[in-house]
Amino acid sequence: MRTRAAVLCAAAAVLAGSVTAVPAGAAPSAHLSWKKCGTGDYPTLQCALLKVPLDQAHPSGRQITLALSRVPHTAKTSQGPLLVNPGGPGGSGLTLAGFVASALPRDVAAQYDVIGFDPRGVGRSSPALNCAPGHFRTVRPDTVPATAALERTNLARAKSFAAACGRKYADLLPYMDTVSAARDMDAVRRALGARRISYFGYSYGTYLGAVYARLYPQRVRRLVLDSIVDPTGVWYQDNLAQEYAFNDRHRALMAWIARYDSTYHLGKDPAEIEAGWYAMRAALAKKPAEGKVGAAELEDTFIPGGYYDGYWPYLAEAFAAYVREGKTGPLVEAYQNFGAVGGSGDNGYSIYAAVQCRDASWPGSWNRWRADTWRVYGKAPFMAWNNAWYNAPCAFWPAARRRPVNIANTGLPPALLFQATDDAATPYPGGVAVHRLLARSSLVVEEGGGNHGITLSGNACLDKYLAAYLTDGRVPRGAGSGGADAVCAKSPDPKPLAAKAASTSSRGSALHGLLGLRR
């Protein structure tokens, strides 16, 4: 979760770090026993379990279990498996398979076995990590370390979380990383009996897909990446970039509220409204709403608005009720709906930390983190310190680090990339960088769009390109500007709830409820 706006220049040099794939025949294909597990929304879902080696270098060693889901193809001719991933790292993909199969045009979805999966350590896969249950229990310390005591308190929380992961999962943490998850995907391919797979990933899932493609280029049939991680900043620099972008996106929300002063009565000047938001934050730092929503929780509540503007009307109503009427109920409700972390969130955060901290080197000196975060905070205060503490366990992580994967690839069929110019969680330069690194790829841009995860959300222009590609591999070529191959207009902004004329898509709301944490 986190967002930033603005079209920036393309990223710099690609981080080195090659990896060697396990040969495709290194492990025998497993038999998958599919059972019905449909829901009211997705009645045709089926589920199965797959055993894979914890350490792929030792395929006969300890085994772990991956949870899989499937919506089978219904067309006479199948195009094979389409694996889908919602990001995170730490997001569960089981329900996403049902969503994608229902959101694609019926004749397109009918051609694929849409396969969801919980990556190793996630959700219904086993073992599932939960390093420190209740780590986000309210009320947390203020994220902005205005005093040395506050900084020590937040540092202690970060160190405690890292230590808890090390105590509980010392045997697992060396194998919780993107490369291992990508190799698991190839085990899924073999178990499905497929020579090649297609892949559709959102957010962090774009990096996972690009790493899989680097390891197994000959196994990729089609590759769709939506809201694209910058592989040249994995992961410390990418998080710093997010902080500027989410601040821009928060200001976009303030400007939207100003346009609807007749509804919210918070003023017509976005700068004054923003000042009112920070005044609300300061008040909650002193007296949390109903003992549940302090300054940190307020940030957690509004950060999802950076991912998806469909949340803006609800956030604006809670903001206005608190400022104008002193009502805390709407704010607490908004926190519970958008910001609160439950058991699945504890698992998601544990995997988020385990994968990101293991994937790449992080600064080991807290002085570096402090200096960088205060520098960002001076220009972009909205989530600078919140994000720093979210990632701070990586400064103290108890497992060795990998090198990021150089995802540059000349051996793939044309890939289709989607990127909004004002996406905050994965800022625009990531899409440009990956477009350059994947030979023959095609980049479709949502001009002025700020949502994170843009296909299958109600934008017919974007979805037209997606459907064409999944149907027969067609990609647009060179019709756009600035390196884009095609440009679509942004989806309409939402309307206030009172207008009863929602311009946001119900599909958009469904998708954003499924996308993984933070990226």
C-alpha positions in Angstrom: 0.0 0.0 0.0 1.4 3.5 -0.7 1.3 5.8 -3.5 3.0 8.6 -5.3 2.2 10.8 -8.3 4.2 12.4 -11.1 5.9 11.1 -14.1 9.6 10.9 -13.3 12.5 10.0 -15.4 13.4 6.5 -16.0 15.4 4.7 -13.4 19.1 4.2 -13.5 21.3 1.2 -13.9 20.0 -2.2 -13.2 21.2 -3.9 -10.1 23.3 -6.9 -10.8 22.7 -10.3 -9.4 22.2 -13.3 -11.7 20.5 -16.4 -10.5 20.6 -20.0 -11.8 17.4 -21.8 -12.3 16.8 -25.3 -11.1 16.5 -27.5 -14.2 12.9 -28.0 -15.2 13.2 -31.8 -14.7 14.8 -31.6 -11.3 11.7 -32.6 -9.4 8.9 -35.0 -10.6 5.5 -33.7 -11.4 3.0 -34.0 -8.6 -0.6 -35.0 -8.9 -3.1 -32.3 -8.0 -6.3 -33.3 -6.4 -8.8 -30.5 -7.1 -11.8 -30.1 -4.8 -14.7 -27.7 -4.9 -14.1 -24.6 -2.8 -16.5 -22.1 -4.5 -17.9 -19.0 -2.8 -21.0 -17.0 -3.4 -19.0 -14.6 -5.6 -16.9 -17.3 -7.3 -18.8 -20.5 -7.3 -16.6 -22.4 -9.8 -13.4 -22.1 -7.7 -11.5 -25.3 -7.0 -8.7 -25.8 -4.6 -5.7 -28.1 -4.2 -2.4 -28.5 -2.3 1.1 -29.0 -3.7 4.2 -30.1 -1.8 7.4 -28.4 -2.8 10.9 -28.5 -1.3 11.7 -25.8 1.2 15.2 -25.6 -0.3 15.0 -26.2 -4.0 18.6 -27.1 -4.2 17.7 -30.2 -2.1 14.5 -31.4 -3.7 14.3 -34.6 -1.5 14.6 -32.6 1.7 12.0 -30.9 3.9 8.7 -30.2 2.1 6.3 -27.3 2.5 2.8 -27.0 1.1 1.4 -24.4 -1.3 -2.3 -23.7 -1.5 -3.6 -23.4 -5.0 -7.0 -22.4 -6.6 -8.4 -22.8 -10.0 -11.2 -21.7 -12.3 -11.1 -24.3 -15.1 -11.4 -23.3 -18.7 -14.7 -24.0 -20.4 -13.8 -23.4 -24.0 -13.2 -26.4 -26.3 -9.6 -25.3 -26.8 -7.5 -24.2 -23.9 -4.7 -21.7 -23.9 -3.3 -23.4 -20.7 -2.7 -22.0 -17.2 -2.9 -18.3 -16.3 -1.2 -17.8 -12.9 -2.3 -14.7 -11.1 -0.7 -12.9 -8.1 -2.0 -9.8 -6.2 1.3 -8.5 -4.8 2.5 -7.8 -1.3 4.7 -9.6 -0.9 2.3 -11.5 1.4 -0.9 -11.2 -0.6 -3.1 -14.3 -0.9 -4.0 -15.1 -4.5 -6.6 -17.8 -4.0 -9.7 -15.5 -4.4 -7.9 -13.5 -7.1 -8.3 -16.4 -9.5 -12.1 -16.2 -9.1 -12.0 -12.4 -9.6 -9.8 -12.5 -12.7 -11.9 -15.3 -14.3 -15.1 -13.3 -13.7 -13.7 -9.9 -14.6 -12.2 -10.9 -17.9 -14.5 -11.1 -20.9 -16.3 -14.4 -20.8 -14.9 -15.7 -24.0 -11.3 -14.8 -22.9 -11.6 -16.3 -19.4 -13.1 -19.5 -21.0 -9.8 -20.2 -22.7 -7.7 -20.4 -19.6 -7.3 -22.3 -16.4 -7.0 -19.3 -14.1 -4.7 -20.4 -11.3 -4.4 -18.6 -8.0 -1.8 -19.5 -5.3 -0.7 -18.5 -1.8 3.1 -18.2 -2.1 5.3 -20.0 0.4 4.5 -18.8 4.0 1.3 -17.1 3.0 -2.3 -17.7 4.0 -3.4 -21.3 3.5 0.1 -22.4 2.5 1.9 -24.2 5.2 3.8 -23.3 7.3 2.3 -19.8 7.3 4.4 -17.2 9.1 3.1 -15.0 11.9 6.1 -13.5 13.6 4.5 -11.3 16.2 0.7 -11.5 16.5 -0.8 -8.2 17.4 2.2 -6.2 16.2 -0.2 -3.5 15.0 -2.4 -3.5 18.1 -3.7 -0.1 18.9 -2.7 2.4 20.0 0.9 2.4 18.6 3.5 5.1 19.3 3.4 8.2 17.1 5.4 7.4 14.0 7.2 10.8 13.8 10.0 10.5 16.4 9.8 14.1 17.6 11.7 13.0 20.8 14.5 10.7 21.4 12.2 8.6 23.6 9.7 8.1 20.8 12.5 7.0 18.4 13.8 4.5 21.0 10.3 3.1 21.4 9.7 2.6 17.7 13.2 1.2 17.2 12.5 -1.3 20.0 9.3 -2.4 18.2 11.2 -2.9 15.0 14.0 -4.9 16.6 11.5 -6.9 18.6 9.6 -7.9 15.5 12.8 -9.0 13.6 14.0 -10.9 16.7 10.6 -12.7 17.0 10.8 -13.8 13.3 14.3 -15.1 14.0 13.3 -17.1 17.0 10.2 -18.6 15.5 11.3 -19.2 11.9 15.1 -19.4 11.8 14.8 -22.5 9.7 12.4 -20.8 7.2 13.7 -17.3 6.8 16.7 -18.2 4.5 14.1 -19.6 2.0 11.6 -16.8 2.1 12.4 -14.6 -0.9 11.3 -13.8 -4.4 13.6 -16.3 -6.2 12.3 -19.1 -4.0 8.7 -18.1 -4.7 9.4 -18.0 -8.5 10.9 -21.5 -8.4 7.7 -22.6 -6.6 5.8 -21.2 -9.5 7.7 -23.6 -11.8 6.8 -26.5 -9.5 3.2 -25.4 -10.0 3.7 -25.4 -13.8 5.1 -28.9 -13.7 2.3 -30.2 -11.4 -0.2 -28.7 -13.9 1.5 -30.7 -16.7 2.0 -27.5 -18.7 5.0 -26.9 -21.0 4.5 -23.1 -20.6 2.4 -20.8 -18.4 0.9 -17.4 -18.8 1.2 -15.0 -15.9 -0.7 -11.9 -14.7 0.7 -10.1 -11.7 -0.2 -6.8 -9.9 2.2 -4.7 -7.8 4.9 -6.8 -6.2 3.5 -9.6 -8.4 5.1 -7.8 -11.3 8.6 -8.3 -9.8 7.8 -11.9 -9.0 6.7 -12.4 -12.6 9.7 -10.7 -14.0 12.0 -12.9 -11.8 10.2 -16.0 -12.9 10.7 -14.9 -16.5 14.4 -14.4 -15.9 14.8 -17.8 -14.4 12.6 -19.7 -16.9 12.2 -17.6 -20.1 11.4 -20.7 -22.1 8.5 -21.4 -19.8 6.6 -18.1 -20.4 3.8 -18.0 -22.9 2.3 -14.6 -22.0 3.3 -12.1 -19.3 1.0 -9.3 -18.0 2.5 -6.9 -15.4 0.2 -4.2 -13.9 1.5 -1.4 -11.6 5.1 -2.2 -11.9 7.9 -2.4 -9.3 11.1 -0.6 -10.2 13.6 -3.5 -10.2 16.5 -1.0 -9.9 15.4 0.1 -6.4 14.7 -3.2 -4.7 13.9 -2.5 -1.9 15.2 0.4 0.1 15.2 3.0 -2.7 11.8 1.9 -3.9 10.4 2.6 -0.4 11.9 6.1 -0.3 10.4 6.8 -3.7 7.0 5.7 -2.5 7.1 8.2 0.3 7.2 11.2 -2.0 4.5 9.6 -4.3 2.1 8.9 -1.4 2.5 12.5 -0.3 1.5 13.7 -3.7 -1.5 11.3 -3.7 -2.6 12.5 -0.3 -2.5 16.1 -1.6 -4.7 14.9 -4.6 -7.2 13.8 -2.0 -7.1 17.2 -0.3 -7.7 18.8 -3.7 -10.6 16.5 -4.4 -12.2 17.4 -1.0 -11.8 21.1 -1.9 -13.7 20.6 -5.1 -16.6 19.3 -3.0 -16.7 22.0 -0.3 -20.5 22.0 -0.6 -20.5 18.5 0.7 -17.7 18.4 3.2 -17.5 22.1 4.3 -13.8 21.9 4.9 -12.9 24.8 2.6 -12.0 25.4 -1.0 -8.2 25.7 -0.5 -6.4 22.3 -0.6 -3.5 23.7 1.4 -5.9 24.8 4.2 -7.6 21.4 4.2 -4.2 19.7 4.4 -3.3 21.8 7.4 -6.6 20.7 8.9 -5.7 17.1 8.4 -2.4 17.6 10.2 -4.2 19.4 13.0 -6.5 16.3 13.3 -3.4 14.1 13.4 -1.9 16.2 16.2 -5.1 16.1 18.2 -5.3 12.3 17.8 -1.7 11.9 18.9 -2.7 13.5 22.2 -6.1 11.9 22.5 -6.8 8.8 20.3 -10.3 8.5 19.0 -12.2 6.1 21.3 -8.8 4.8 22.5 -8.3 3.1 19.0 -7.2 5.7 16.5 -4.1 7.7 17.3 -1.7 9.4 14.9 -0.2 6.1 13.6 -3.6 4.6 13.0 -4.8 7.7 11.2 -2.0 7.3 8.8 -2.9 3.7 8.3 -6.5 4.7 7.6 -5.6 7.2 4.9 -2.7 5.4 3.2 -5.2 3.1 1.4 -6.6 6.2 -0.3 -3.3 6.5 -2.0 -3.8 3.1 -3.5 -7.4 3.6 -4.7 -9.5 6.7 -5.0 -12.7 4.8 -4.5 -12.0 5.1 -0.8 -11.8 8.9 -0.9 -15.5 9.6 -0.2 -15.4 7.4 2.9 -12.2 9.0 4.2 -13.5 12.5 3.4 -16.7 11.9 5.4 -14.8 10.6 8.4 -12.4 13.6 8.2 -15.2 16.1 8.0 -17.2 14.5 10.8 -14.2 14.7 13.2 -13.2 18.2 12.3 -16.6 19.9 12.0 -18.7 17.9 14.5 -16.1 16.3 16.8 -17.5 12.9 15.9 -15.1 10.0 16.3 -17.3 7.1 15.2 -16.9 7.6 11.4 -13.1 7.8 11.9 -13.0 4.6 13.9 -15.2 2.9 11.4 -12.9 4.0 8.6 -9.9 2.7 10.5 -11.6 -0.7 11.0 -12.5 -0.8 7.3 -9.2 0.4 5.7 -6.4 0.5 8.2 -6.8 -2.2 10.9 -4.6 -5.3 10.8 -6.1 -8.6 11.8 -4.7 -12.2 11.7 -4.4 -12.4 8.0 -2.7 -9.0 8.0 -0.2 -10.2 10.7 0.6 -13.1 8.3 0.9 -10.7 5.3 3.2 -8.3 7.2 5.4 -11.2 8.3 5.8 -12.4 4.8 6.3 -8.8 3.5 9.2 -8.4 5.9 10.6 -11.8 5.4 10.7 -11.5 1.6 11.8 -7.9 1.3 14.4 -8.1 4.1 15.9 -11.3 2.5 15.7 -10.1 -1.1 18.2 -7.4 -1.0 20.7 -5.5 1.1 19.4 -2.8 3.5 21.4 -0.1 5.3 22.7 -1.6 8.5 23.2 1.8 10.1 20.2 3.4 11.7 21.8 6.7 11.2 21.4 6.3 7.4 17.7 5.5 7.9 17.2 8.4 10.2 18.9 10.9 7.9 17.1 9.7 4.8 13.7 9.7 6.4 14.0 13.1 7.9 15.1 14.4 4.5 12.0 12.9 2.9 9.8 14.1 5.7 10.9 17.7 5.1 9.2 17.6 1.7 6.7 14.7 2.0 5.6 14.2 5.6 2.4 12.2 5.0 3.8 8.7 5.3 7.6 9.1 5.5 8.0 7.9 9.0 5.1 5.5 8.9 6.8 3.7 6.0 10.2 3.8 7.6 9.0 2.0 10.7 7.0 -0.5 8.5 10.3 -1.5 6.9 12.7 -0.9 9.8 12.9 -4.6 10.8 15.0 -5.0 7.7 17.8 -3.1 9.4 18.0 -5.8 12.0 17.0 -8.9 10.0 18.3 -12.2 11.3 18.8 -13.9 7.9 21.4 -13.4 5.2 20.6 -11.2 2.2 20.4 -12.0 -1.5 21.3 -9.8 -4.3 18.4 -8.3 -6.4 17.8 -10.1 -9.6 18.7 -8.4 -12.9 15.4 -9.0 -14.7 16.6 -7.8 -18.1 15.4 -10.3 -20.7 15.7 -10.8 -24.4 14.3 -14.3 -24.5 10.7 -13.7 -23.9 7.7 -13.4 -26.2 6.2 -9.8 -26.1 5.1 -8.9 -22.6 2.2 -6.4 -21.9 2.8 -3.8 -19.2 0.3 -1.4 -17.6 1.2 1.7 -15.6 -0.7 4.7 -14.2 1.4 7.9 -14.4 0.4 8.9 -10.8 0.6 5.5 -9.1 2.2 6.0 -5.7 2.9 2.4 -4.5 4.8 1.7 -7.7 5.7 5.0 -9.3 5.8 5.5 -13.0 9.5 5.1 -13.5 9.2 1.5 -12.6 7.0 0.8 -15.6 9.4 2.7 -17.9 12.4 0.8 -16.5 10.9 -2.6 -17.0 9.6 -1.7 -20.5 13.3 -1.0 -21.4 14.6 -4.2 -19.7 12.1 -6.6 -21.3 12.8 -6.8 -25.0 9.7 -6.5 -27.2 7.5 -5.6 -24.3 4.7 -3.1 -24.8 3.7 -0.4 -22.3 0.1 0.9 -21.9 -0.1 4.0 -19.8 -3.1 5.4 -17.9 -2.5 9.1 -18.3 -3.2 11.0 -15.0 -4.4 7.9 -13.3 -3.4 7.5 -9.6 -4.8 4.1 -8.7 -2.6 1.1 -8.1 -3.8 -1.9 -10.0 -5.6 -0.5 -13.1 -6.8 -3.3 -15.3 -10.0 -5.1 -14.6 -11.1 -2.1 -12.6 -13.6 -0.6 -15.0 -11.3 1.2 -17.5 -12.6 -0.1 -20.8 -9.6 1.2 -22.8 -7.1 -0.6 -20.6 -9.1 -3.8 -20.5 -9.4 -3.8 -24.3 -5.6 -4.2 -24.6 -5.6 -6.9 -21.9 -8.3 -8.9 -23.6 -6.6 -8.7 -27.0 -3.3 -9.8 -25.6 -4.7 -12.8 -23.7 -6.8 -13.8 -26.8 -4.0 -13.9 -29.3 -0.9 -12.2 -28.0 -1.5 -8.9 -29.8 0.2 -5.8 -28.3 0.1 -2.2 -29.2 3.2 -0.7 -30.8 4.4 2.9 -30.6 1.1 4.8 -30.7 1.8 6.6 -27.4 4.3 9.2 -26.3 7.3 9.2 -24.0 8.1 5.5 -24.5 4.5 4.4 -24.2 3.0 2.1 -26.9 -0.6 3.2 -26.0 -2.2 5.7 -23.7 -5.6 5.5 -22.1 -7.5 8.3 -20.3 -7.8 7.9 -16.6 -10.8 6.4 -15.0 -13.3 9.1 -13.6 -12.7 10.5 -10.1 -15.2 9.3 -7.5 -18.2 11.3 -6.4 -19.2 12.1 -2.8 -21.3 9.4 -1.3 -24.2 11.9 -0.9 -24.3 12.4 -4.7 -25.5 8.8 -5.0 -23.9 8.7 -8.4 -20.8 6.6 -7.8 -18.4 6.9 -10.7 -16.1 4.2 -9.2 -16.5 0.7 -10.4 -17.7 -2.1 -8.2 -15.0 -4.2 -9.9 -12.4 -1.7 -8.8 -13.5 -2.0 -5.2 -13.5 -5.8 -5.4 -10.0 -5.8 -7.0 -8.5 -3.4 -4.4 -9.8 -5.5 -1.6 -7.7 -8.4 -3.0 -4.4 -6.6 -3.7 -1.6 -7.4 -1.4 -0.1 -5.2 1.3 2.2 -2.2 0.6 3.2 -3.0 -3.0 
